[in-house]
Amino acid sequence: MADYVVKENDAVILYYVDDYMDTKIPAMDAETENKQLAAEVTEKIASIGKVTKDSEAAIKEARAAYDSLTATQKSLVTNFDVLEEAELQLDIIKGNVIQTKFTLVGDDVHGTNAHKSYTNWINDITVTVKNGATVSDVIAKALKDNGYSSEGTTNYISAIKTPSGITLGEFDNGPRSGWMYAVNGKAPNVGIADYKVKAGDTIKFYYVDDYTKDDTPTIDVSGDTHTKKLSPATVKVVKTAYNIVKLTWTKADNATKYQVYRKVGKNNKFVNIATTTSLKYTDKKVKTGKKYYYKVVAVNEKGETVDSKTVKATPKAKKLKVKAKKKAGRTVLSWKKVKGATGYKVYRSTKKNGKYKKVKTITKKSLATFKAKKSNKNITTR
């Protein structure tokens, strides 16, 4: 092995055989091969990192590797969304993007009972897509960015699921009910994957109880509480402690629950960590010293959402107040226990502004005292 010089794109397999005289290379089982190839592509995508004008080669290489996979192998790639976002960011840098407006209009799941009103689930947002993108691309990005998901194909969406778990699909409100779309107020006669959007296009994806009445539904904003405007919550960090961040927020008008999102570091993605009806939340799955960002998403009965402004917090250990006593030629230190602490480190110096040296690590959670063998001028703990 040490004498063979590998070339680019060589595939190296290290394998075990029962008879080294048998020169046939054993075949890898399909499941293992699929996982291995998907893992290689996942790694290529992860290696893209922060997108700059010099990232094009790495992005194209990752895209080519992904496109070469089978459908089964593609389903095992865990960060395909990262590749799509990287491609979009590169296009933004190169100026190869267009901006569109998008609105999603939903309905109650009322079966064949009387219709109440249609509601803006996503209202007039800006969606940035690549040049040459289709209505399908705009819808997919808008849904994903706002916590929605869909069922169907790239050319026909049969159902949409809201962030709160409500699913509205074709035939739910009668035999002629389903999802339709309009561009600039007109309903095209082609599928969503066949209509290429232009800069400034306004796309409305809407649900109807009867597709034979193909007018864009009128939004009823009369006294129905389901259609009242949803306001954002105002979030505050009220306490940071050892491995703890406590949040509170104001009540959002017409909200029925709140989703708490957190991300670690400025450049990572937000992750939903809790859903609650309360106006406060204590995050105990954080590490002291790390910077975290939070936002609270207000949700109403329709599944409409509105984000709060982002706040940041860094959990910090409470500063210890240490007491020192001399006893029988020793210095005895004591302090109050820190909730959540798994131990303490004791440092000592013989000068007030001198260099401190660690003299003891205490791993017992309940112990909050330390006896030094010799008395010194200055002792500190942390």
C-alpha positions as CSV (number, residue, x, y, z in Angstrom):
1,M,0.0,0.0,0.0
2,A,2.9,2.4,0.8
3,D,4.2,2.0,-2.8
4,Y,1.0,2.9,-4.6
5,V,0.5,6.6,-5.5
6,V,-3.2,7.5,-5.6
7,K,-4.6,9.7,-8.3
8,E,-7.5,12.2,-8.1
9,N,-10.9,10.5,-7.9
10,D,-9.4,7.0,-7.1
11,A,-11.8,4.8,-5.1
12,V,-9.8,2.9,-2.4
13,I,-11.4,-0.1,-0.7
14,L,-9.8,-1.9,2.2
15,Y,-11.3,-5.4,2.5
16,Y,-10.9,-8.7,4.3
17,V,-10.9,-12.0,2.6
18,D,-10.9,-15.6,3.7
19,D,-8.5,-16.7,0.9
20,Y,-6.0,-14.1,-0.3
21,M,-5.5,-16.2,-3.4
22,D,-9.0,-15.2,-4.5
23,T,-8.4,-11.9,-6.4
24,K,-12.1,-11.1,-6.8
25,I,-12.9,-7.9,-4.9
26,P,-15.9,-8.5,-2.6
27,A,-19.0,-6.4,-3.5
28,M,-20.3,-3.9,-1.0
29,D,-23.9,-4.4,0.0
30,A,-26.3,-1.8,-1.5
31,E,-27.3,-0.3,1.9
32,T,-23.7,0.3,2.9
33,E,-22.8,1.7,-0.5
34,N,-25.8,4.1,-0.4
35,K,-24.8,5.4,3.0
36,Q,-21.2,5.8,2.1
37,L,-21.9,7.7,-1.1
38,A,-24.5,9.9,0.6
39,A,-22.0,10.6,3.4
40,E,-19.3,11.7,0.9
41,V,-21.8,14.2,-0.7
42,T,-22.9,15.4,2.8
43,E,-19.2,16.1,3.6
44,K,-18.7,17.9,0.3
45,I,-21.7,20.2,1.0
46,A,-20.5,20.8,4.6
47,S,-17.1,21.8,3.3
48,I,-18.5,24.7,1.3
49,G,-18.6,26.9,4.5
50,K,-19.3,30.6,4.2
51,V,-20.2,31.5,0.7
52,T,-18.0,34.1,-1.1
53,K,-17.2,34.8,-4.8
54,D,-14.5,32.2,-4.6
55,S,-16.9,29.4,-3.5
56,E,-18.2,28.6,-7.0
57,A,-16.0,25.6,-7.7
58,A,-16.8,24.0,-4.4
59,I,-20.5,24.6,-4.8
60,K,-20.5,23.2,-8.4
61,E,-18.5,20.1,-7.2
62,A,-21.0,19.5,-4.4
63,R,-24.0,19.9,-6.8
64,A,-22.5,17.5,-9.4
65,A,-21.8,14.9,-6.7
66,Y,-25.4,15.2,-5.4
67,D,-26.9,15.0,-8.9
68,S,-25.0,11.8,-9.6
69,L,-26.7,10.0,-6.7
70,T,-29.8,7.8,-7.0
71,A,-33.1,8.9,-5.5
72,T,-32.4,6.6,-2.5
73,Q,-28.9,8.0,-2.0
74,K,-30.2,11.6,-2.2
75,S,-32.7,10.9,0.5
76,L,-29.8,10.0,2.8
77,V,-28.0,13.4,2.3
78,T,-28.8,15.3,5.5
79,N,-27.8,18.9,4.4
80,F,-29.2,19.3,0.9
81,D,-30.8,22.6,2.1
82,V,-27.4,23.9,2.8
83,L,-26.4,23.3,-0.8
84,E,-29.5,25.1,-2.1
85,E,-28.9,28.0,0.1
86,A,-25.2,28.2,-0.9
87,E,-26.2,28.2,-4.6
88,L,-28.7,31.1,-3.9
89,Q,-26.1,33.1,-1.9
90,L,-23.6,32.7,-4.8
91,D,-26.2,33.9,-7.3
92,I,-27.0,36.9,-5.0
93,I,-23.3,37.7,-5.0
94,K,-23.2,37.4,-8.8
95,G,-26.4,39.3,-9.3
96,N,-28.2,36.4,-10.9
97,V,-31.4,36.6,-8.8
98,I,-34.8,38.1,-8.9
99,Q,-37.3,39.2,-6.2
100,T,-40.9,38.2,-6.2
101,K,-43.9,38.7,-3.9
102,F,-45.7,35.8,-2.4
103,T,-49.0,35.3,-0.5
104,L,-50.5,32.0,0.8
105,V,-54.2,32.0,1.4
106,G,-55.7,29.1,3.5
107,D,-59.0,28.0,4.9
108,D,-60.6,26.2,7.8
109,V,-61.0,22.4,7.4
110,H,-64.8,22.5,7.4
111,G,-65.7,19.6,5.1
112,T,-69.0,20.1,3.3
113,N,-70.2,22.4,6.1
114,A,-70.7,26.1,5.4
115,H,-67.6,28.1,4.5
116,K,-66.6,30.8,7.0
117,S,-63.7,32.7,5.5
118,Y,-60.3,32.5,3.8
119,T,-57.2,33.7,5.6
120,N,-53.8,34.9,4.7
121,W,-51.4,32.3,6.1
122,I,-48.4,34.0,4.7
123,N,-49.0,37.6,3.7
124,D,-47.2,39.5,0.9
125,I,-43.6,38.5,1.7
126,T,-40.5,39.0,-0.6
127,V,-39.0,35.8,-2.0
128,T,-35.6,35.9,-3.7
129,V,-35.0,33.1,-6.2
130,K,-32.5,32.4,-9.1
131,N,-33.0,33.7,-12.6
132,G,-35.1,31.1,-14.4
133,A,-36.9,30.0,-11.3
134,T,-40.5,28.8,-11.5
135,V,-43.6,29.4,-9.4
136,S,-42.8,26.0,-7.8
137,D,-39.4,27.3,-6.7
138,V,-41.0,30.4,-5.1
139,I,-43.6,28.4,-3.3
140,A,-41.1,25.8,-2.0
141,K,-38.8,28.5,-0.6
142,A,-41.6,30.5,0.9
143,L,-43.1,27.5,2.6
144,K,-39.7,26.3,3.9
145,D,-38.6,29.7,5.2
146,N,-41.9,30.1,7.1
147,G,-42.1,26.6,8.7
148,Y,-44.7,25.1,6.3
149,S,-44.5,21.8,4.4
150,S,-46.3,20.4,1.4
151,E,-47.5,17.2,-0.2
152,G,-47.6,16.3,-3.9
153,T,-45.1,16.9,-6.7
154,T,-43.1,19.8,-7.9
155,N,-45.8,20.6,-10.4
156,Y,-48.9,20.0,-8.3
157,I,-49.3,20.5,-4.5
158,S,-52.2,18.5,-3.0
159,A,-51.9,19.6,0.6
160,I,-50.1,22.1,2.9
161,K,-49.2,21.6,6.6
162,T,-48.9,24.7,8.8
163,P,-46.3,25.2,11.5
164,S,-49.0,24.4,14.1
165,G,-49.7,21.0,12.5
166,I,-52.9,21.8,10.6
167,T,-53.1,20.0,7.2
168,L,-55.4,21.4,4.4
169,G,-55.6,19.2,1.3
170,E,-57.6,18.7,-1.8
171,F,-61.1,17.4,-1.2
172,D,-61.0,18.3,2.5
173,N,-63.8,20.9,1.9
174,G,-65.7,19.1,-0.8
175,P,-65.2,17.2,-4.1
176,R,-64.1,20.4,-5.9
177,S,-61.8,21.8,-3.2
178,G,-58.0,22.2,-3.6
179,W,-55.1,24.5,-4.1
180,M,-54.7,26.9,-7.1
181,Y,-52.3,29.7,-8.0
182,A,-52.3,33.1,-9.7
183,V,-49.5,35.3,-11.0
184,N,-50.2,39.1,-11.1
185,G,-53.9,38.4,-10.4
186,K,-54.4,35.9,-13.3
187,A,-54.6,32.1,-13.1
188,P,-52.2,30.5,-15.7
189,N,-53.1,27.4,-17.6
190,V,-49.9,25.5,-16.9
191,G,-48.5,23.8,-13.8
192,I,-46.5,25.6,-11.1
193,A,-43.2,24.0,-12.3
194,D,-43.9,25.1,-15.9
195,Y,-44.4,28.8,-15.2
196,K,-41.1,30.9,-15.0
197,V,-41.3,33.9,-12.9
198,K,-40.0,37.4,-13.6
199,A,-38.7,40.1,-11.3
200,G,-41.6,41.8,-9.6
201,D,-44.1,39.0,-10.2
202,T,-46.8,38.7,-7.5
203,I,-47.6,35.0,-6.8
204,K,-50.7,34.0,-4.8
205,F,-51.2,30.3,-3.9
206,Y,-54.7,29.9,-2.6
207,Y,-57.2,27.3,-1.5
208,V,-60.7,27.1,-2.9
209,D,-63.8,25.1,-2.0
210,D,-64.8,24.9,-5.6
211,Y,-62.2,25.0,-8.4
212,T,-64.9,25.7,-11.0
213,K,-65.2,29.2,-9.4
214,D,-61.6,30.0,-10.2
215,D,-61.5,33.6,-8.9
216,T,-58.9,34.4,-6.3
217,P,-60.8,34.1,-2.9
218,T,-61.7,37.3,-1.1
219,I,-60.1,37.6,2.3
220,D,-62.7,38.1,5.0
221,V,-61.3,40.3,7.8
222,S,-64.6,41.1,9.6
223,G,-65.1,40.2,13.2
224,D,-63.9,36.6,12.9
225,T,-61.2,36.1,15.5
226,H,-59.4,33.7,13.2
227,T,-58.6,36.4,10.7
228,K,-57.6,39.2,13.1
229,K,-54.1,40.5,12.7
230,L,-51.5,38.6,14.6
231,S,-49.0,40.8,16.4
232,P,-45.3,39.9,17.2
233,A,-44.2,39.2,20.8
234,T,-41.5,41.3,22.4
235,V,-38.9,39.1,23.9
236,K,-36.5,39.8,26.8
237,V,-33.7,37.8,28.4
238,V,-34.5,38.2,32.1
239,K,-31.8,35.9,33.6
240,T,-28.6,34.1,32.6
241,A,-27.0,31.7,35.0
242,Y,-24.9,28.6,35.0
243,N,-26.1,26.6,31.9
244,I,-29.4,28.5,32.1
245,V,-31.2,31.2,30.0
246,K,-34.6,32.5,31.1
247,L,-36.8,34.3,28.6
248,T,-40.1,36.2,28.9
249,W,-42.2,37.9,26.2
250,T,-45.3,40.0,25.9
251,K,-48.6,38.6,24.8
252,A,-49.1,38.7,21.1
253,D,-52.6,39.7,19.9
254,N,-54.7,36.7,18.7
255,A,-51.9,34.2,19.4
256,T,-52.9,30.8,20.7
257,K,-49.3,29.5,21.3
258,Y,-45.7,30.4,20.9
259,Q,-42.7,28.6,19.3
260,V,-39.3,29.3,20.9
261,Y,-36.4,29.2,18.4
262,R,-32.7,29.1,19.3
263,K,-29.4,29.1,17.4
264,V,-25.8,28.8,18.5
265,G,-23.6,31.5,17.1
266,K,-24.6,34.2,14.6
267,N,-24.2,32.2,11.3
268,N,-26.1,29.0,12.2
269,K,-29.8,28.3,11.6
270,F,-32.6,28.7,14.1
271,V,-34.0,25.5,15.6
272,N,-37.4,25.1,17.2
273,I,-36.7,24.1,20.8
274,A,-40.2,24.5,22.5
275,T,-43.8,25.2,21.8
276,T,-45.8,26.7,24.7
277,T,-48.9,28.7,25.7
278,S,-46.9,30.4,28.4
279,L,-45.2,33.8,28.2
280,K,-41.9,32.5,29.6
281,Y,-39.4,29.8,29.0
282,T,-36.3,28.5,30.7
283,D,-33.7,27.0,28.5
284,K,-31.6,24.5,30.4
285,K,-29.9,22.9,27.4
286,V,-27.2,25.6,27.0
287,K,-23.5,25.8,28.0
288,T,-22.0,28.5,30.1
289,G,-19.8,30.9,28.0
290,K,-21.5,30.2,24.6
291,K,-23.5,32.9,22.8
292,Y,-27.1,32.0,21.9
293,Y,-29.7,33.8,19.8
294,Y,-33.4,33.5,20.5
295,K,-36.7,34.5,18.8
296,V,-40.3,33.7,19.7
297,V,-42.8,33.0,16.9
298,A,-46.4,33.8,17.7
299,V,-48.9,31.3,16.1
300,N,-52.7,31.6,15.8
301,E,-55.4,29.0,15.2
302,K,-55.0,29.3,11.4
303,G,-51.3,28.5,11.6
304,E,-50.3,32.0,10.7
305,T,-47.0,33.0,12.2
306,V,-45.1,36.2,13.0
307,D,-41.6,36.4,14.4
308,S,-40.3,38.5,17.2
309,K,-37.0,40.4,17.0
310,T,-34.0,38.3,17.9
311,V,-32.3,38.6,21.3
312,K,-29.0,37.2,22.4
313,A,-27.8,35.7,25.7
314,T,-24.6,34.2,27.1
315,P,-25.1,32.0,30.1
316,K,-22.6,33.0,32.9
317,A,-21.7,31.4,36.2
318,K,-22.6,33.5,39.2
319,K,-19.5,35.1,40.7
320,L,-18.6,33.3,43.9
321,K,-18.4,35.1,47.2
322,V,-15.7,33.3,49.1
323,K,-15.0,33.5,52.8
324,A,-11.6,32.6,54.3
325,K,-10.9,31.6,57.9
326,K,-7.7,30.5,59.6
327,K,-8.1,27.4,61.6
328,A,-5.3,25.3,63.2
329,G,-2.7,26.7,60.9
330,R,-4.8,26.2,57.8
331,T,-6.9,28.5,55.6
332,V,-10.5,27.2,55.2
333,L,-12.5,28.6,52.3
334,S,-16.3,28.4,52.0
335,W,-18.8,29.6,49.5
336,K,-22.5,29.1,48.6
337,K,-23.3,26.3,46.2
338,V,-23.9,27.2,42.6
339,K,-27.0,25.6,41.2
340,G,-26.1,23.3,38.2
341,A,-22.3,23.4,38.9
342,T,-20.7,20.0,38.6
343,G,-17.6,21.1,40.6
344,Y,-15.2,23.8,41.5
345,K,-11.5,24.8,40.9
346,V,-9.5,26.4,43.6
347,Y,-6.6,28.7,42.6
348,R,-3.9,30.2,44.9
349,S,-1.4,33.0,44.7
350,T,1.0,34.5,47.3
351,K,0.7,38.0,45.8
352,K,-2.4,40.1,45.3
353,N,-1.7,40.7,41.6
354,G,0.5,37.6,41.1
355,K,0.0,34.6,39.0
356,Y,-2.6,32.1,40.3
357,K,-2.0,28.4,40.3
358,K,-4.6,25.7,40.5
359,V,-4.3,23.7,43.8
360,K,-7.5,21.7,43.9
361,T,-10.3,20.5,41.7
362,I,-13.5,19.6,43.6
363,T,-15.8,17.3,41.8
364,K,-18.4,16.7,44.5
365,K,-21.4,18.8,43.8
366,S,-22.4,19.1,47.4
367,L,-19.0,20.2,48.7
368,A,-18.5,24.0,49.0
369,T,-15.5,24.2,51.3
370,F,-11.8,23.7,50.9
371,K,-9.0,23.5,53.5
372,A,-5.5,24.6,52.4
373,K,-2.5,22.8,54.0
374,K,-0.7,26.1,54.5
375,S,-1.8,29.6,55.0
376,N,-1.1,32.0,52.2
377,K,-1.5,35.7,51.6
378,N,-4.1,35.4,48.9
379,I,-6.4,32.6,47.8
380,T,-9.1,32.8,45.2
381,T,-11.6,30.3,43.8
382,R,-13.5,29.8,40.6
